[in-house]
Amino acid sequence: MSKLEFQAKKVMVFGWARSGKAAAQRLLDLGATVTVVNQSAFPKDAEYDKLQAAGVTFIENDAADNLDDSFDYLVKNPGINYDHALIKKAESLNIPILTEVAVALSTFTGRLITVTGSNGKTTTVSLLSEMLKADGVKVTTAGNIGTPVCEVVGNLTSEDTLLLELSSFQLLGIPFIQPDIAVVTNIFSNHLDYHKTRENYVAAKFRITKNQTADQYLVLNADGADTPSFAAKTKAQVREFSRTQEGNYAQVRQQSLWVSDEAIMPLSAIKLVGPQNLENIMAATSAAMLAGVSTKAMVEVLKTFGGVKHRLQYLFEKDGVKYYNDSKATDIEATQAALNSFDQPTIWLAGGLDRGDDVMRLIPNLKHVKAVVAFGQTQQKIVALARACHKPVITAIDVKRAVPIALKLAEPGDVVLLSPAAASWDQYDNFEVRGQEFIDTLEAELAQKG
């Protein structure tokens, strides 16, 4: 899969998060000499003791002078910016800068399926994984979805399928990747604080297909602005999907999902809601069809799959009100898709970290919004948006205080939707914590009501 060799190489691992720990262990298994550098102190736990006993060197500062030209590779945590002094030093010494996925793929010889994109990656990967399993395929899922690839790859053989969710951060640190099937769900202008320009961000995404060959496949969203460029530059066979146009590999025809000129099932029988999830479904079924998955297995999954936690996740219905948790909607596009998923009166909970986004872009999407509850740094922006659309709006400090307000407003037939249109870091460690507070508060408040 890769020309990278780690036997008898000297490697620095930068960052002691889960991916760093997994990379350090895998590098040891491959015969490398490993030094781990971290900004803060290392927890002196069993994992630390084990690696130290195996010969790993630990350095509790991330200064550039920790690195010299005796190192063959630098493996960094994907979230660490390339502006960091240690990364700049590696570049000046021409030391290859990798992410742990590159380490893992250096020995993998089985079937590789990869998914990237701005939104929808995790849902697409989860759907595809379930479809493969339903068809009896031995598949291992890892990557940006939560499991470092280095944790699982050592147990895989040439008979296995490895399904990876890959972020732009991870792709930048993989010099060579050649998936049998690659999927790009969509591309928006995300993470520009990291990539600096949209062109850099798109180029990072293109790395997923850069080394594909003519006997491999690239699945693209036909409605994407960058799709023509990707299709023109790749050597892979392109298969496109679209929820708005017919004539594609996956499409909507006669209110049914079609893939490769085969009617899969009526849209009404699919459990997941929303236009963005229809695109995720098309991406997943396209890849599944190319992987040889039976229509029966696809239908079985699509009838029962209720969504990934925090991603337009259907929670429950209580007293005629349906509750949805879309805490992962950390940008305008994700919330646009969520709001467009419902034609019922919707009580919308929104707000979070202010990154300068123009929330007024959401005006066309508030057609079915009945009332708005605004919180977080962008609270006043959401208030201004609601007033511009003549929607009732109430403010709250955070999600916990927003939930009781939404419950008082909700009536039978309504939808209560958390879809913040902003990142969580103004008040929460991550979107998962924010979403879990929504769920926990809902359950507690409704239990009190009886």
C-alpha positions as a printed NumPy array, in Angstrom:
array([[  0.   ,   0.   ,   0.   ],
       [  2.868,   2.371,   0.805],
       [  6.597,   2.626,   0.261],
       [  7.155,   3.802,   3.836],
       [  9.529,   1.623,   5.867],
       [  9.94 ,   1.909,   9.647],
       [ 12.261,  -0.98 ,  10.481],
       [ 15.362,   0.459,  12.202],
       [ 14.129,   4.025,  11.581],
       [ 14.164,   6.82 ,  14.141],
       [ 10.724,   8.386,  14.5  ],
       [  9.384,  11.257,  16.563],
       [  5.702,  11.102,  17.524],
       [  4.316,  14.58 ,  18.233],
       [  1.225,  14.602,  20.474],
       [  0.097,  12.134,  23.147],
       [ -3.576,  11.841,  22.26 ],
       [ -5.075,   8.469,  21.349],
       [ -3.615,   8.571,  17.845],
       [ -0.156,   9.305,  19.236],
       [ -0.293,   6.364,  21.615],
       [ -1.464,   4.058,  18.824],
       [  1.241,   5.31 ,  16.461],
       [  3.968,   4.838,  19.066],
       [  2.933,   1.236,  19.717],
       [  2.624,   0.406,  16.024],
       [  6.006,   1.945,  15.238],
       [  7.57 ,  -0.213,  17.961],
       [  5.903,  -3.271,  16.432],
       [  7.433,  -2.311,  13.064],
       [ 10.929,  -2.059,  14.519],
       [ 11.33 ,   1.712,  14.859],
       [ 13.093,   3.659,  17.577],
       [ 10.452,   5.993,  18.991],
       [ 10.572,   9.337,  20.784],
       [  7.281,  10.915,  21.901],
       [  7.081,  14.685,  22.375],
       [  4.157,  16.406,  24.074],
       [  3.368,  19.961,  25.136],
       [  2.268,  18.972,  28.629],
       [  3.169,  16.313,  31.182],
       [  2.499,  12.667,  30.35 ],
       [  0.059,  10.751,  32.559],
       [  2.149,   8.096,  34.297],
       [ -0.259,   5.227,  33.665],
       [  0.091,   1.578,  32.627],
       [  0.232,   2.511,  28.945],
       [  3.059,   4.971,  29.572],
       [  4.949,   2.43 ,  31.699],
       [  4.569,  -0.269,  29.056],
       [  5.918,   1.89 ,  26.234],
       [  8.727,   3.291,  28.358],
       [  9.769,  -0.24 ,  29.291],
       [  9.76 ,  -1.122,  25.579],
       [ 12.246,   1.646,  24.883],
       [ 10.141,   4.705,  24.011],
       [ 11.709,   8.041,  25.009],
       [  9.311,  10.672,  26.382],
       [  9.988,  14.427,  26.255],
       [  7.6  ,  16.776,  28.059],
       [  8.027,  19.853,  25.912],
       [  7.425,  20.454,  22.235],
       [ 10.302,  22.814,  21.455],
       [ 11.836,  22.745,  18.003],
       [ 15.269,  21.871,  19.422],
       [ 13.947,  18.398,  20.309],
       [ 14.255,  17.549,  16.613],
       [ 17.424,  17.109,  14.567],
       [ 18.403,  15.453,  11.308],
       [ 18.946,  12.083,  12.97 ],
       [ 15.188,  11.501,  12.775],
       [ 13.748,   9.78 ,   9.692],
       [ 10.08 ,  10.69 ,  10.236],
       [  7.837,  12.94 ,  12.302],
       [  4.367,  11.539,  13.049],
       [  2.091,  14.319,  14.284],
       [ -1.375,  14.52 ,  15.762],
       [ -3.648,  15.588,  12.85 ],
       [ -4.95 ,  18.615,  14.741],
       [ -1.518,  20.191,  15.263],
       [ -1.093,  23.056,  12.819],
       [  1.754,  23.131,  10.33 ],
       [  2.68 ,  26.577,  11.695],
       [  4.053,  24.955,  14.86 ],
       [  7.798,  25.492,  15.332],
       [  8.496,  21.759,  15.57 ],
       [  6.723,  21.126,  12.257],
       [  8.565,  24.015,  10.639],
       [ 11.845,  22.528,  11.875],
       [ 10.961,  19.147,  10.319],
       [ 10.193,  20.841,   7.025],
       [ 13.521,  22.688,   7.082],
       [ 15.328,  19.371,   7.678],
       [ 13.32 ,  17.627,   4.914],
       [ 11.951,  15.135,   7.43 ],
       [  8.67 ,  13.621,   6.127],
       [  5.677,  14.707,   8.243],
       [  3.121,  11.92 ,   8.641],
       [ -0.11 ,  11.194,  10.445],
       [ -0.687,   7.827,  12.109],
       [ -2.811,   6.626,   9.177],
       [  0.308,   6.595,   7.002],
       [  2.076,   4.397,   9.551],
       [ -0.869,   1.996,   9.634],
       [ -1.267,   1.747,   5.853],
       [  2.419,   0.939,   5.353],
       [  1.66 ,  -2.752,   5.958],
       [ -1.991,  -3.138,   4.957],
       [ -2.604,  -5.383,   1.933],
       [ -6.387,  -5.903,   1.934],
       [ -9.239,  -3.989,   0.295],
       [ -9.246,  -0.297,   1.228],
       [-12.34 ,   1.922,   1.119],
       [-11.994,   5.57 ,   2.162],
       [-14.488,   8.379,   2.771],
       [-13.764,  12.084,   3.083],
       [-15.741,  15.318,   2.709],
       [-16.736,  18.411,   4.647],
       [-19.977,  16.986,   6.038],
       [-21.552,  13.54 ,   6.175],
       [-18.379,  11.458,   6.511],
       [-19.322,   9.636,   9.693],
       [-22.894,   8.898,   8.638],
       [-21.704,   7.635,   5.246],
       [-19.032,   5.433,   6.815],
       [-21.467,   4.085,   9.408],
       [-24.067,   3.248,   6.763],
       [-21.506,   1.609,   4.489],
       [-20.045,  -0.383,   7.357],
       [-23.469,  -1.725,   8.296],
       [-24.219,  -2.623,   4.666],
       [-20.958,  -4.526,   4.308],
       [-21.583,  -6.389,   7.571],
       [-25.164,  -7.185,   6.563],
       [-23.748,  -8.812,   3.424],
       [-21.308, -10.947,   5.424],
       [-18.181,  -8.909,   4.67 ],
       [-15.473,  -8.798,   7.335],
       [-14.94 ,  -5.05 ,   7.63 ],
       [-12.966,  -2.964,  10.104],
       [-13.879,   0.714,  10.472],
       [-11.351,   3.275,  11.725],
       [ -9.862,   6.726,  11.205],
       [-11.545,  10.035,  11.929],
       [-14.642,   8.166,  13.105],
       [-12.847,   7.619,  16.418],
       [-10.494,   4.622,  16.25 ],
       [ -6.849,   5.161,  15.223],
       [ -5.975,   2.924,  12.292],
       [ -2.781,   1.852,  14.059],
       [ -4.908,   0.23 ,  16.776],
       [ -6.542,  -2.218,  14.34 ],
       [ -4.295,  -2.736,  11.335],
       [ -1.957,  -5.226,  12.987],
       [ -4.694,  -7.841,  13.081],
       [ -5.757,  -7.461,   9.427],
       [ -4.836,  -9.669,   6.479],
       [ -5.142,  -9.427,   2.703],
       [ -8.617, -10.962,   3.035],
       [ -9.948,  -8.058,   5.122],
       [-11.715,  -4.846,   4.156],
       [-10.572,  -1.652,   5.885],
       [-13.065,   1.235,   5.811],
       [-11.609,   4.613,   6.783],
       [-13.11 ,   8.006,   7.503],
       [-10.393,  10.532,   6.679],
       [-10.261,  14.232,   7.484],
       [ -8.304,  16.799,   5.497],
       [ -5.906,  16.986,   8.461],
       [ -5.189,  13.26 ,   8.229],
       [ -4.874,  13.256,   4.437],
       [ -2.155,  15.913,   4.513],
       [  0.069,  13.49 ,   6.428],
       [ -0.407,  10.48 ,   4.122],
       [  2.193,  10.653,   1.317],
       [  0.712,   7.687,  -0.549],
       [ -2.801,   6.266,  -0.359],
       [ -4.467,   4.169,  -3.038],
       [ -8.014,   3.154,  -2.062],
       [ -9.906,   0.598,  -4.087],
       [-12.99 ,   2.756,  -3.575],
       [-12.785,   6.417,  -2.524],
       [-15.784,   8.59 ,  -1.643],
       [-15.987,  12.392,  -1.407],
       [-19.332,  13.328,   0.154],
       [-19.112,  17.091,  -0.486],
       [-16.717,  20.001,  -0.14 ],
       [-17.46 ,  23.333,   1.533],
       [-15.074,  26.038,   2.764],
       [-14.171,  24.414,   6.081],
       [-11.135,  24.639,   8.374],
       [ -9.681,  27.681,   6.654],
       [ -8.032,  28.678,   9.945],
       [ -5.903,  25.532,   9.452],
       [ -5.547,  25.356,   5.66 ],
       [ -5.382,  29.155,   5.112],
       [ -7.131,  29.023,   1.716],
       [ -9.976,  27.079,   0.155],
       [ -7.572,  25.944,  -2.56 ],
       [ -5.341,  24.31 ,   0.06 ],
       [ -8.351,  22.629,   1.665],
       [ -9.584,  21.232,  -1.676],
       [ -6.066,  20.034,  -2.517],
       [ -5.953,  18.158,   0.793],
       [ -9.222,  16.408,  -0.079],
       [ -7.952,  15.514,  -3.562],
       [ -5.149,  13.464,  -1.997],
       [ -7.723,  10.705,  -1.428],
       [ -7.738,   9.956,  -5.175],
       [ -4.35 ,  11.285,  -6.299],
       [ -2.753,   7.836,  -6.559],
       [ -5.781,   5.802,  -7.631],
       [ -5.515,   3.743, -10.81 ],
       [ -7.886,   2.955, -13.662],
       [ -9.179,  -0.221, -11.999],
       [-10.279,   1.676,  -8.876],
       [-13.326,   3.86 ,  -8.194],
       [-13.998,   7.421,  -7.076],
       [-17.521,   8.296,  -5.892],
       [-18.376,  12.   ,  -6.17 ],
       [-21.331,  14.27 ,  -5.436],
       [-22.55 ,  15.458,  -8.852],
       [-23.941,  18.62 ,  -7.239],
       [-20.543,  19.678,  -5.876],
       [-18.661,  22.655,  -7.29 ],
       [-15.33 ,  20.78 ,  -7.201],
       [-16.627,  17.571,  -8.756],
       [-15.73 ,  18.43 , -12.402],
       [-12.152,  19.192, -11.376],
       [-11.806,  15.978,  -9.36 ],
       [-13.348,  13.917, -12.171],
       [-11.004,  15.447, -14.742],
       [ -7.827,  14.908, -12.708],
       [ -8.361,  11.435, -11.242],
       [ -7.244,   8.26 , -13.006],
       [ -9.977,   6.268, -11.238],
       [-13.369,   5.353, -12.673],
       [-15.794,   8.065, -11.547],
       [-19.291,   7.29 , -10.278],
       [-21.474,  10.27 ,  -9.353],
       [-24.59 ,  10.587,  -7.211],
       [-27.176,  13.362,  -7.064],
       [-30.427,  13.971,  -5.232],
       [-31.404,  16.747,  -7.68 ],
       [-30.413,  15.397, -11.103],
       [-31.211,  12.185, -12.913],
       [-28.724,  10.339, -15.086],
       [-26.189,   9.607, -12.351],
       [-24.922,   6.343, -10.861],
       [-27.082,   6.966,  -7.782],
       [-30.186,   9.134,  -8.123],
       [-33.812,   9.679,  -7.194],
       [-36.262,   8.438,  -9.773],
       [-40.024,   8.084,  -9.275],
       [-39.61 ,   8.781,  -5.532],
       [-37.279,   5.804,  -5.188],
       [-33.542,   5.395,  -4.664],
       [-31.808,   4.04 ,  -7.746],
       [-28.196,   2.85 ,  -7.973],
       [-26.589,   1.55 , -11.147],
       [-29.963,   1.469, -12.953],
       [-31.471,  -0.635, -10.187],
       [-34.39 ,   0.48 ,  -8.021],
       [-33.219,  -0.075,  -4.452],
       [-36.259,   1.025,  -2.423],
       [-38.887,   3.789,  -2.074],
       [-37.649,   6.909,  -0.291],
       [-40.598,   6.632,   2.09 ],
       [-39.195,   3.363,   3.477],
       [-35.844,   4.912,   4.449],
       [-35.588,   5.697,   8.162],
       [-33.045,   8.547,   7.985],
       [-34.537,  11.987,   7.317],
       [-33.227,  15.049,   5.531],
       [-31.71 ,  15.964,   2.173],
       [-28.163,  15.755,   3.49 ],
       [-28.799,  12.225,   4.71 ],
       [-30.199,  11.304,   1.308],
       [-26.85 ,  12.377,  -0.121],
       [-25.036,  10.327,   2.526],
       [-27.238,   7.354,   1.634],
       [-26.404,   7.747,  -2.057],
       [-22.702,   7.964,  -1.288],
       [-22.864,   4.841,   0.873],
       [-25.019,   2.784,  -1.519],
       [-22.804,   3.77 ,  -4.467],
       [-19.728,   2.497,  -2.637],
       [-21.624,  -0.567,  -1.435],
       [-22.71 ,  -1.434,  -4.965],
       [-19.138,  -1.05 ,  -6.228],
       [-17.978,  -3.276,  -3.362],
       [-20.405,  -6.001,  -4.439],
       [-22.927,  -5.637,  -1.607],
       [-26.359,  -7.108,  -2.338],
       [-29.437,  -4.924,  -2.7  ],
       [-31.056,  -6.968,   0.074],
       [-28.332,  -5.954,   2.542],
       [-28.629,  -2.286,   1.566],
       [-32.403,  -2.294,   2.054],
       [-32.114,  -4.046,   5.409],
       [-29.813,  -1.318,   6.71 ],
       [-31.711,   1.634,   5.228],
       [-34.972,   0.473,   6.795],
       [-33.472,   0.371,  10.295],
       [-30.534,   2.805,  10.491],
       [-31.649,   5.774,  12.598],
       [-28.553,   7.926,  12.341],
       [-25.236,   8.531,  14.074],
       [-25.268,  10.174,  17.481],
       [-25.272,  13.991,  17.329],
       [-25.812,  14.004,  13.538],
       [-29.483,  14.824,  12.965],
       [-30.085,  11.99 ,  15.394],
       [-33.714,  11.104,  16.022],
       [-34.081,  10.794,  19.784],
       [-37.735,  10.02 ,  20.52 ],
       [-41.311,  11.249,  20.302],
       [-43.088,  12.404,  23.438],
       [-46.656,  13.756,  23.587],
       [-46.689,  14.225,  19.833],
       [-43.388,  16.166,  19.721],
       [-40.327,  14.732,  17.94 ],
       [-36.848,  15.526,  19.245],
       [-33.659,  15.641,  17.139],
       [-30.042,  16.128,  18.218],
       [-27.863,  17.69 ,  15.52 ],
       [-25.051,  19.004,  17.719],
       [-22.531,  18.067,  15.   ],
       [-23.973,  20.905,  12.869],
       [-20.988,  23.17 ,  13.496],
       [-21.334,  25.176,  10.282],
       [-24.033,  26.987,   8.319],
       [-24.333,  24.303,   5.63 ],
       [-25.047,  21.515,   8.115],
       [-27.812,  23.527,   9.786],
       [-29.286,  24.496,   6.423],
       [-29.602,  20.804,   5.648],
       [-31.134,  20.065,   9.055],
       [-33.741,  22.823,   8.844],
       [-34.653,  21.709,   5.326],
       [-35.32 ,  18.204,   6.633],
       [-38.641,  19.109,   8.263],
       [-41.924,  20.52 ,   7.025],
       [-43.438,  20.401,  10.526],
       [-43.373,  23.463,  12.829],
       [-39.849,  23.483,  14.253],
       [-38.488,  24.928,  17.476],
       [-34.856,  25.574,  16.655],
       [-32.074,  25.714,  19.285],
       [-28.936,  27.395,  17.929],
       [-25.737,  29.176,  18.864],
       [-22.101,  28.613,  19.736],
       [-18.591,  29.778,  18.937],
       [-18.49 ,  32.922,  16.796],
       [-16.129,  32.271,  13.894],
       [-17.444,  35.14 ,  11.814],
       [-19.961,  33.121,   9.792],
       [-22.831,  34.981,   8.151],
       [-25.883,  33.415,   9.808],
       [-28.159,  35.504,   7.573],
       [-27.49 ,  32.848,   4.932],
       [-30.   ,  30.779,   6.904],
       [-32.924,  33.118,   6.125],
       [-34.315,  30.919,   3.288],
       [-34.171,  27.882,   5.573],
       [-36.384,  29.215,   8.371],
       [-39.636,  28.651,   6.472],
       [-40.931,  26.013,   8.915],
       [-39.298,  27.419,  12.064],
       [-41.945,  28.24 ,  14.662],
       [-39.634,  29.752,  17.3  ],
       [-35.942,  30.136,  18.015],
       [-33.955,  29.644,  21.235],
       [-30.514,  31.281,  20.972],
       [-27.44 ,  30.73 ,  23.168],
       [-23.646,  30.986,  23.147],
       [-21.325,  33.541,  21.551],
       [-23.457,  33.807,  18.414],
       [-26.617,  34.383,  20.449],
       [-27.171,  37.946,  19.249],
       [-26.497,  36.972,  15.627],
       [-29.188,  34.296,  15.91 ],
       [-31.529,  36.828,  17.538],
       [-30.982,  39.228,  14.631],
       [-31.62 ,  36.414,  12.156],
       [-34.866,  35.404,  13.868],
       [-36.115,  38.989,  13.966],
       [-35.255,  39.474,  10.298],
       [-37.558,  36.522,   9.581],
       [-40.23 ,  37.705,  12.058],
       [-39.776,  34.592,  14.19 ],
       [-40.259,  34.592,  17.981],
       [-36.865,  34.31 ,  19.687],
       [-35.854,  33.718,  23.306],
       [-32.305,  33.752,  24.652],
       [-30.66 ,  31.327,  27.047],
       [-27.155,  31.03 ,  28.503],
       [-26.457,  27.539,  27.157],
       [-28.098,  24.321,  25.956],
       [-29.103,  23.246,  29.448],
       [-31.091,  26.448,  29.935],
       [-32.416,  26.395,  26.363],
       [-34.134,  23.006,  26.681],
       [-36.846,  23.987,  29.235],
       [-37.711,  27.004,  27.085],
       [-38.126,  24.793,  24.015],
       [-40.294,  22.34 ,  25.955],
       [-42.657,  25.144,  27.011],
       [-43.022,  26.234,  23.384],
       [-43.527,  22.733,  21.948],
       [-46.982,  21.463,  20.96 ],
       [-48.141,  18.169,  19.421],
       [-46.975,  17.963,  15.811],
       [-43.852,  20.067,  16.432],
       [-40.183,  19.204,  16.049],
       [-37.603,  20.318,  18.608],
       [-34.236,  20.551,  16.887],
       [-30.786,  21.294,  18.289],
       [-28.723,  22.369,  15.266],
       [-26.301,  25.057,  16.469],
       [-24.781,  26.303,  13.169],
       [-21.612,  26.898,  15.189],
       [-18.786,  25.056,  16.882],
       [-19.1  ,  24.226,  20.577],
       [-15.818,  25.483,  21.984],
       [-17.188,  28.705,  23.456],
       [-18.944,  26.641,  26.161],
       [-18.198,  22.926,  25.632],
       [-15.133,  20.777,  25.054],
       [-16.667,  19.379,  21.864],
       [-19.957,  18.88 ,  20.035],
       [-20.447,  15.492,  21.718],
       [-20.545,  17.082,  25.173],
       [-22.978,  19.71 ,  23.896],
       [-25.229,  17.09 ,  22.324],
       [-25.161,  14.898,  25.413],
       [-26.2  ,  17.855,  27.575],
       [-29.17 ,  18.335,  25.244],
       [-30.153,  14.667,  25.576],
       [-29.642,  14.507,  29.341],
       [-31.562,  17.728,  29.978],
       [-34.418,  16.667,  27.728],
       [-34.751,  13.336,  29.512],
       [-34.609,  14.942,  32.965],
       [-37.138,  17.668,  32.122],
       [-39.568,  15.26 ,  30.456],
       [-39.282,  12.804,  33.348],
       [-40.276,  15.594,  35.735],
       [-43.305,  16.371,  33.595],
       [-44.277,  12.697,  33.721]])
